[in-house]
């Protein structure tokens, strides 16, 4: 099994990373073969705060982390700061009332419910892949993005990384303000703020 993964699956993953991410991020992954987990799913809260440019005093509650990882590190950190924060992921190691095992396509986001939604290397990452390689799934991802934006309260922001090229074409800019920032050379983060309901 491990041989099959190393000889067949890993080269395909490597090609995907090379195609989707800039050299500055993909070069370090070429020689690192690690089976059985996705390292980005368990980034520290501090690292995620930096990537997503999250300042605790300006985060609007309640907060939802889409693709929070099995441990929900950012959610747990926010809750330790007395913030109302929740996370969803397809696999949660220790389910709680605030760490919810759910698929982002099926989750009921609600309407005008969330003050802040964050997503580091999850939903946007998969949309980028679909836009390049799996066009049949693009409508499903765009529909989910639309549901996420509809779930923001007025003034609420959906902050994610990496940014998705040409996503602005699918967002009603009469209702949303879009911002991008550089994370590293060639890699951007993106924020979409709901300015009207």
C-alpha positions in Angstrom: 0.0 0.0 0.0 2.7 2.5 1.0 4.6 1.7 -2.2 1.5 2.4 -4.3 1.1 5.7 -2.6 4.7 6.7 -2.9 5.1 5.6 -6.5 1.7 6.6 -7.9 -0.3 8.9 -5.6 2.5 11.1 -4.3 3.8 12.1 -7.8 0.3 13.2 -8.7 0.0 15.3 -5.6 3.4 16.8 -6.2 2.3 17.8 -9.8 -0.9 19.3 -8.4 1.1 21.4 -5.8 3.6 22.5 -8.4 0.7 23.6 -10.7 -1.4 25.4 -8.2 1.2 27.0 -5.9 4.1 29.4 -6.6 7.7 28.1 -6.5 8.1 29.7 -3.0 5.7 27.3 -1.5 6.0 24.2 -3.6 9.8 23.9 -3.6 10.0 22.8 0.0 7.5 20.0 -0.6 9.4 18.3 -3.3 11.6 16.1 -1.0 9.2 15.8 1.9 7.1 12.6 1.6 4.8 12.3 4.6 1.9 9.8 4.5 -1.3 9.8 6.5 -2.0 13.4 7.3 -2.4 16.9 5.7 0.0 19.2 7.6 -2.0 22.3 6.7 -5.0 21.0 8.6 -3.2 21.4 11.9 -1.4 24.7 11.5 -1.1 26.6 14.7 -3.6 29.3 15.5 -0.8 31.9 15.4 0.3 30.9 11.9 -3.3 31.0 10.7 -3.9 34.4 12.3 -0.9 35.7 10.4 -1.9 34.2 7.0 -5.5 35.4 7.3 -4.5 38.8 8.8 -6.8 38.2 11.8 -6.8 40.8 14.5 -8.9 39.5 17.5 -10.2 42.9 18.4 -11.7 43.4 14.9 -13.2 40.0 14.4 -17.0 40.0 14.4 -18.8 37.2 16.2 -20.0 34.6 15.8 -17.0 33.1 13.9 -17.1 30.0 11.7 -13.9 28.2 10.5 -14.5 26.2 7.4 -12.1 23.3 7.2 -10.9 23.9 10.7 -8.8 20.7 10.9 -9.2 17.6 13.1 -8.1 19.6 16.2 -9.7 23.0 15.4 -6.6 24.9 16.6 -7.9 28.3 15.5 -11.3 27.7 16.9 -10.0 26.5 20.2 -7.7 29.6 20.5 -10.6 32.0 19.8 -12.7 30.2 22.4 -9.9 30.5 24.9 -10.1 34.3 24.2 -13.9 34.1 25.1 -15.0 34.4 21.5 -18.0 32.6 20.1 -16.3 30.5 17.5 -17.2 27.3 15.7 -15.5 25.0 13.2 -16.5 22.5 10.6 -14.4 19.8 9.1 -15.0 16.4 7.5 -13.0 14.8 10.3 -13.0 16.1 13.9 -10.9 14.1 16.4 -12.9 15.2 19.5 -16.4 16.5 18.5 -17.8 19.2 20.7 -20.7 21.6 20.5 -18.4 24.0 18.7 -16.3 21.6 16.6 -18.7 19.9 14.1 -18.0 17.1 11.7 -19.6 18.2 8.5 -18.9 18.5 4.8 -18.8 22.1 3.5 -21.2 21.3 0.7 -23.9 20.0 3.0 -23.5 22.3 6.0 -26.4 24.6 6.7 -24.7 28.0 6.9 -27.9 30.0 7.5 -28.7 33.5 6.3 -27.1 36.6 7.8 -25.8 34.5 10.7 -22.0 34.9 10.8 -20.0 37.9 11.7 -16.8 36.3 10.5 -16.0 33.2 8.4 -12.4 32.0 7.9 -10.9 29.3 5.8 -7.2 28.5 5.6 -6.1 26.2 2.8 -9.5 24.4 2.5 -12.5 25.6 0.5 -10.7 28.1 -1.7 -7.9 25.6 -2.3 -10.3 23.0 -3.6 -12.1 25.6 -5.8 -8.7 26.5 -7.3 -8.1 22.9 -8.1 -11.5 22.5 -9.7 -11.0 25.6 -11.8 -7.8 24.1 -13.2 -8.5 20.4 -13.5 -12.1 19.4 -12.6 -14.5 21.8 -14.3 -17.5 19.6 -13.6 -17.2 20.5 -9.9 -16.8 24.3 -10.3 -20.6 25.0 -10.1 -20.8 23.1 -6.8 -18.0 25.1 -5.3 -19.3 28.4 -6.6 -22.8 27.6 -5.2 -21.1 26.8 -1.8 -19.2 30.1 -1.9 -22.5 31.9 -2.6 -24.1 30.1 0.4 -21.2 31.2 2.6 -21.5 34.8 1.5 -25.2 34.8 2.1 -24.6 33.5 5.6 -22.6 36.7 6.5 -24.3 39.4 8.5 -24.1 42.9 7.2 -20.4 44.0 7.8 -19.4 40.4 8.2 -16.3 39.1 6.3 -15.3 35.8 4.7 -11.5 35.7 5.0 -9.6 32.9 3.2 -6.3 31.8 1.7 -5.3 31.2 -1.0 -7.1 33.8 -3.0 -9.0 32.5 -6.1 -8.2 34.1 -9.5 -11.2 35.7 -11.1 -13.6 35.0 -8.2 -14.7 38.6 -8.3 -16.6 37.7 -11.5 -18.9 35.5 -9.4 -19.5 37.9 -6.5 -22.1 40.7 -6.5 -20.0 43.7 -5.9 -23.0 45.8 -5.1 -23.4 43.7 -2.0 -19.7 42.9 -1.2 -16.3 44.6 -0.9 -13.3 42.5 -2.0 -9.8 42.8 -0.7 -6.6 40.9 -1.5 -3.2 41.0 0.3 0.1 39.3 -0.3 1.0 36.4 2.0 4.3 35.6 0.2 5.6 36.4 -3.3 3.0 35.0 -5.7 0.5 34.0 -3.0 -2.4 36.1 -1.8 -5.2 36.0 0.8 -8.6 37.3 0.1 -11.4 38.9 2.1 -15.0 39.4 1.1 -17.1 41.8 3.3 -20.9 42.0 3.0 -21.8 45.6 2.7 -25.5 45.2 1.9 -28.1 42.6 2.5 
